[in-house]
Amino acid sequence: MEKRSRSFYVLATFFALFLVFLYGPTLTIGILSFQGPGGGLTFPMRGVSIHWFHDLFEQQAVGDIWGSFFRSITLGLMVMVTTVIVSVMGGLAFRKRFAGSSVLFYLIITSLVIPSILISLGVGLIFSQAGLAVHWSTSGYGSQLTWTLPFGLLIMFAVFNRFDKSYEEAARDQGASAWQTIRYVVLPIIAPMLIGVALFGFTLSYDEFARTLLTAGSYNTLPLEIYGMTTNVTTPVIFALGTLTTLFSFGIIGIFLTVVLLINRRRSRHGSDAGKGMI
Amino acid sequence: MTDQSHLFLHSQTAAAAGKKAKPAFQWSRLPNNLTGWLLSLPLTVVLFFFLVLPICMIVVVSFWRATEFSIYPAFQFDNYEFLLTSPVTYQVFWNTVKYALITWFFTLVIGFTVAYFLAFHVRSLTWQIVLFLLCTIPFWTSNIIRMISWIPFLGRNGIANSTLISMGVIDEPLEWLLFSDFSVILAFVHLYTLFMVVPIFNTMMRIDTSLIEAARDAGASGYQTLTNVIIPLTKPGIMIGSIFVVTLVMGDFITVRFMSGSQKANVGRLISNDIALLQYPSAAATAVILLITVLLVISVLLRFVDIRKEL
């Protein structure tokens, strides 16, 4: 190992400052959510209490927080499952060129870069002109998919670009059918990446605001509920809610990372049986 | 899409891939196409109903008329005429472009530096992954909460002002920290720098380290290596990051509203205000112009990078 250069320390300091910039505001509201009952939206702290967290659990202080929280979770799970399935299928489809694949590819890119408000507006207009009521589980769900699917697909494209085809050839040589090859060879190999796609699907949906704004109908998802609160709530209760949802997001990320680690550990424990005479 | 045109496309892409272009229609290629179609069917259905149809709908509605209570089909250019002759439109468009450019500049400088540090100065893979994850975690949390969290920081009696006053740098609180262009751009940089870091880091990790060594052996200083080897090889990542940041900022309507205290406007806010007033045709016309602008910007940026190759 050679000695660290001076530029390393400069860059490391820059990186540390970047992390402070990223996490500072979030930590600030974390601290402020423990304001005493007389505290306001900014420092100084007037005592320390969990008064504002209590307020969250009382219906009259805030709107329908818990209802919107469960709607967001349900929707997040729906979007997550759909994103994983559709992305894997799409990823498999794009391994070979097929008629129209270029057009579809550019549509995926469009779906990613189109201003979110256009999806909200367009889907809202379609539903209203067709005389259908917008609802988070129909129009909201579809609109969110236009945001989560491109992410899932891009991950799958990257995965299959680096995928070693000799595994599949080996499976086919052993007489596996196409479905068996996918089920017993391809899917187990890409499982950790699928966890990543699932994480994208869930969290992007759980935090999605712009594409859900005009498509969620009369029952809000959590981000919409929070947005509504920002205009009329002027107490630290909103910080308490922010702290809770952030902790919830961290919890979700933690669960996904643990699952990935466990999968990898289980694999390395099994190890390779090369050279042991196993078939 | 007709058979003719897709075959033309196909022969184009095949030619581009350096293969011989296939002759026109072959029966033997059908099964191949069929698997592709069947596997991508769910994707196509979702994109058709929630991306293509909504865009068509917006284009159609942009020619409609609105009364106080409803919108009804018509075919007239009034919405566009009103939009394109109003000086407000140009001002707001200019503002949108300005936000996009400034945000792009800062996210690029910060994102590149962070990615460069992670890719070339952190030596163990474990640390690289840990530090990279640290950068990405905020991305998974709520954008709205992350915007709100700037308020106690930047407000009149916020942390920034009190710190500066106690340090004796300023005598009175700075008014321009919150609800200004400054706070809007700060929030954008805070939300979107990650979209620069990830693609740039990804490209840098794929640079062959022997190239760096070769540069050093040839007597290049660290700075020369950076400008002659690393930056040229990182261009695709920079382009992908730029596409993300520019489109996100141009299409935004919520950050600007929130962080400027409704005092600044961009095109997204123009649209959302029209929607709030139920002026759907005029909102749709603005949306069409915005979409054309964004797609133009993207097509220019895509000239510099082959996304499919970069994945």
Boltz contact constraints between the chains, C-beta under 6 A:
constraints:
  - contact:
      token1: [A, 8]
      token2: [B, 121]
      max_distance: 6.0
  - contact:
      token1: [A, 11]
      token2: [B, 117]
      max_distance: 6.0
  - contact:
      token1: [A, 11]
      token2: [B, 121]
      max_distance: 6.0
  - contact:
      token1: [A, 14]
      token2: [B, 113]
      max_distance: 6.0
  - contact:
      token1: [A, 15]
      token2: [B, 114]
      max_distance: 6.0
  - contact:
      token1: [A, 15]
      token2: [B, 117]
      max_distance: 6.0
  - contact:
      token1: [A, 18]
      token2: [B, 114]
      max_distance: 6.0
  - contact:
      token1: [A, 22]
      token2: [B, 138]
      max_distance: 6.0
  - contact:
      token1: [A, 25]
      token2: [B, 149]
      max_distance: 6.0
  - contact:
      token1: [A, 25]
      token2: [B, 150]
      max_distance: 6.0
  - contact:
      token1: [A, 25]
      token2: [B, 153]
      max_distance: 6.0
  - contact:
      token1: [A, 26]
      token2: [B, 149]
      max_distance: 6.0
  - contact:
      token1: [A, 28]
      token2: [B, 149]
      max_distance: 6.0
  - contact:
      token1: [A, 28]
      token2: [B, 152]
      max_distance: 6.0
  - contact:
      token1: [A, 28]
      token2: [B, 153]
      max_distance: 6.0
  - contact:
      token1: [A, 29]
      token2: [B, 149]
      max_distance: 6.0
  - contact:
      token1: [A, 32]
      token2: [B, 152]
      max_distance: 6.0
  - contact:
      token1: [A, 42]
      token2: [B, 152]
      max_distance: 6.0
  - contact:
      token1: [A, 42]
      token2: [B, 155]
      max_distance: 6.0
  - contact:
      token1: [A, 42]
      token2: [B, 157]
      max_distance: 6.0
  - contact:
      token1: [A, 42]
      token2: [B, 158]
      max_distance: 6.0
  - contact:
      token1: [A, 86]
      token2: [B, 42]
      max_distance: 6.0
  - contact:
      token1: [A, 86]
      token2: [B, 43]
      max_distance: 6.0
  - contact:
      token1: [A, 89]
      token2: [B, 39]
      max_distance: 6.0
  - contact:
      token1: [A, 90]
      token2: [B, 40]
      max_distance: 6.0
  - contact:
      token1: [A, 90]
      token2: [B, 43]
      max_distance: 6.0
  - contact:
      token1: [A, 92]
      token2: [B, 39]
      max_distance: 6.0
  - contact:
      token1: [A, 93]
      token2: [B, 36]
      max_distance: 6.0
  - contact:
      token1: [A, 93]
      token2: [B, 39]
      max_distance: 6.0
  - contact:
      token1: [A, 93]
      token2: [B, 40]
      max_distance: 6.0
  - contact:
      token1: [A, 98]
      token2: [B, 33]
      max_distance: 6.0
  - contact:
      token1: [A, 98]
      token2: [B, 36]
      max_distance: 6.0
  - contact:
      token1: [A, 99]
      token2: [B, 6]
      max_distance: 6.0
  - contact:
      token1: [A, 99]
      token2: [B, 33]
      max_distance: 6.0
  - contact:
      token1: [A, 100]
      token2: [B, 1]
      max_distance: 6.0
  - contact:
      token1: [A, 100]
      token2: [B, 6]
      max_distance: 6.0
  - contact:
      token1: [A, 102]
      token2: [B, 9]
      max_distance: 6.0
  - contact:
      token1: [A, 107]
      token2: [B, 47]
      max_distance: 6.0
  - contact:
      token1: [A, 111]
      token2: [B, 51]
      max_distance: 6.0
  - contact:
      token1: [A, 113]
      token2: [B, 247]
      max_distance: 6.0
  - contact:
      token1: [A, 113]
      token2: [B, 298]
      max_distance: 6.0
  - contact:
      token1: [A, 115]
      token2: [B, 251]
      max_distance: 6.0
  - contact:
      token1: [A, 115]
      token2: [B, 290]
      max_distance: 6.0
  - contact:
      token1: [A, 116]
      token2: [B, 251]
      max_distance: 6.0
  - contact:
      token1: [A, 117]
      token2: [B, 253]
      max_distance: 6.0
  - contact:
      token1: [A, 117]
      token2: [B, 268]
      max_distance: 6.0
  - contact:
      token1: [A, 117]
      token2: [B, 271]
      max_distance: 6.0
  - contact:
      token1: [A, 118]
      token2: [B, 287]
      max_distance: 6.0
  - contact:
      token1: [A, 119]
      token2: [B, 54]
      max_distance: 6.0
  - contact:
      token1: [A, 121]
      token2: [B, 287]
      max_distance: 6.0
  - contact:
      token1: [A, 122]
      token2: [B, 54]
      max_distance: 6.0
  - contact:
      token1: [A, 122]
      token2: [B, 57]
      max_distance: 6.0
  - contact:
      token1: [A, 122]
      token2: [B, 58]
      max_distance: 6.0
  - contact:
      token1: [A, 123]
      token2: [B, 54]
      max_distance: 6.0
  - contact:
      token1: [A, 125]
      token2: [B, 57]
      max_distance: 6.0
  - contact:
      token1: [A, 125]
      token2: [B, 61]
      max_distance: 6.0
  - contact:
      token1: [A, 126]
      token2: [B, 57]
      max_distance: 6.0
  - contact:
      token1: [A, 142]
      token2: [B, 50]
      max_distance: 6.0
  - contact:
      token1: [A, 143]
      token2: [B, 50]
      max_distance: 6.0
  - contact:
      token1: [A, 145]
      token2: [B, 46]
      max_distance: 6.0
  - contact:
      token1: [A, 146]
      token2: [B, 50]
      max_distance: 6.0
  - contact:
      token1: [A, 146]
      token2: [B, 51]
      max_distance: 6.0
  - contact:
      token1: [A, 157]
      token2: [B, 311]
      max_distance: 6.0
  - contact:
      token1: [A, 158]
      token2: [B, 311]
      max_distance: 6.0
  - contact:
      token1: [A, 161]
      token2: [B, 311]
      max_distance: 6.0
  - contact:
      token1: [A, 203]
      token2: [B, 140]
      max_distance: 6.0
  - contact:
      token1: [A, 207]
      token2: [B, 142]
      max_distance: 6.0
  - contact:
      token1: [A, 223]
      token2: [B, 144]
      max_distance: 6.0
  - contact:
      token1: [A, 226]
      token2: [B, 144]
      max_distance: 6.0
  - contact:
      token1: [A, 227]
      token2: [B, 144]
      max_distance: 6.0
  - contact:
      token1: [A, 242]
      token2: [B, 145]
      max_distance: 6.0
  - contact:
      token1: [A, 245]
      token2: [B, 142]
      max_distance: 6.0
  - contact:
      token1: [A, 246]
      token2: [B, 141]
      max_distance: 6.0
  - contact:
      token1: [A, 249]
      token2: [B, 140]
      max_distance: 6.0
  - contact:
      token1: [A, 249]
      token2: [B, 141]
      max_distance: 6.0
  - contact:
      token1: [A, 253]
      token2: [B, 140]
      max_distance: 6.0
